[in-house]
C-alpha cells in the first residue's frame, strides 16, 4: 500500500527520473527538486514525511545541511544517496541524524527497503560502505 509524501532531491536530472519511478511504487506522492533553494521551498510547502537527497546537494554551500534540516523539520526522515562508499560518509550522515544511507550503485536494490526501514524507526545503510558489512 502506497503511503506518504517523499521529496527526491538530486542535481542529476537523469537520476531523478529513474529513482522517482522506484519511489512511486511505495509513496503516494513524489516531488522532485534539483537545487538547494527548491529543496527548502518544498520542505516548507510540500510537508513530506521522507526526503531522499543526493550527498552533494546535502553539502551544497560547503556545509552539511542535514543538522539544519533535522532541527527545523525533526519529523522528516532522511535518506542520503551517495556514490561514495567511504566510511567517513557514513560517519558524517549518522552524526547529522540521517536515518538512511543508500549507495547509488545499489539504489535499485536498497532504496525501497531503506524507505520501509526508516519509516519503522530503524536505520538503514547499504552493504558495501567501507567498514560496514
C-alpha positions in Angstrom: 0.0 0.0 0.0 1.4 3.4 -1.0 1.9 5.8 1.8 3.5 9.2 2.5 5.0 12.1 0.7 8.6 12.0 -0.5 10.8 14.7 -1.8 13.6 13.5 -4.1 16.4 16.0 -4.3 19.2 15.4 -6.8 21.1 17.7 -9.2 21.3 15.0 -11.9 18.1 15.1 -13.8 18.6 11.6 -15.4 18.9 10.1 -11.9 15.7 11.9 -10.7 13.5 10.1 -13.2 14.8 6.6 -12.5 14.7 7.0 -8.8 11.3 8.6 -8.9 9.9 5.5 -10.6 11.2 3.4 -7.8 9.8 5.6 -5.1 6.4 5.9 -6.8 5.9 2.1 -6.1 5.8 2.9 -2.3 4.9 6.6 -1.9 1.6 8.3 -2.6 3.4 11.4 -3.9 6.9 12.1 -5.0 8.1 15.6 -5.6 11.4 16.1 -7.5 13.7 19.1 -6.9 17.1 19.7 -8.4 18.7 22.5 -6.4 19.0 23.7 -2.8 16.6 26.6 -2.9 13.9 24.4 -4.4 14.5 21.8 -1.7 14.0 24.3 1.1 10.8 25.6 -0.6 9.5 22.1 -1.0 10.2 21.3 2.7 8.2 24.3 3.8 5.2 23.8 1.4 5.0 20.1 0.5 5.4 18.8 4.0 7.0 15.4 3.2 7.5 12.6 5.6 10.7 11.5 3.9 13.5 13.3 1.9 15.8 11.3 -0.4 18.7 13.6 -1.1 21.9 13.3 -3.1 25.0 13.7 -1.0 26.5 16.7 -2.9 23.2 18.6 -2.6 23.3 18.0 1.1 26.7 19.6 1.2 25.9 22.5 -1.2 27.4 25.7 0.1 30.3 23.8 1.8 28.5 22.8 4.9 26.4 19.8 5.9 22.7 20.9 5.7 21.4 17.8 7.5 21.7 19.2 11.0 19.8 22.3 10.0 17.2 20.3 8.2 16.8 17.9 11.1 16.5 20.8 13.6 13.9 22.7 11.5 12.0 19.6 10.4 12.6 17.0 13.1 9.6 14.9 11.9 11.1 14.3 8.5 13.1 11.2 7.9 16.1 11.4 5.5 17.8 9.0 3.2 21.1 10.2 1.6 22.1 8.8 -1.8 25.8 8.6 -2.4 28.2 7.3 -5.0 30.9 7.3 -2.4 31.4 4.2 -0.2 33.9 5.5 2.2 33.2 5.2 5.9 33.6 8.9 6.5 30.4 9.5 4.5 28.6 7.1 6.8 30.0 8.9 9.9 29.1 12.3 8.6 25.5 11.4 7.8 25.0 9.5 11.0 26.4 12.3 13.1 23.9 14.6 11.4 21.0 12.4 12.4 20.3 11.0 8.9 18.3 7.7 9.1 19.4 6.1 5.8 22.4 5.9 3.5 22.0 4.3 0.1 24.7 3.8 -2.4 23.6 5.0 -5.9 25.1 1.8 -7.3 22.6 -0.2 -5.1 19.6 2.2 -5.3 17.5 -0.3 -7.3 18.1 -3.0 -4.6 18.2 -0.8 -1.5 16.0 2.2 -1.8 12.7 0.6 -1.1 14.0 -1.4 1.8 15.6 1.7 3.2 12.3 3.6 2.9 10.5 0.9 4.7 13.1 0.6 7.5 13.3 4.3 8.3 9.6 4.6 8.3 9.6 1.9 11.1 12.2 3.9 13.0 15.2 1.7 12.1 18.3 3.0 10.4 19.4 1.7 7.0 22.9 1.5 5.4 23.7 -0.1 2.1 26.0 -3.0 2.1 29.4 -2.1 0.7 30.0 1.0 2.7 33.6 0.6 3.7 33.9 -0.5 7.3 30.4 -2.0 7.2 29.2 -5.4 6.1 
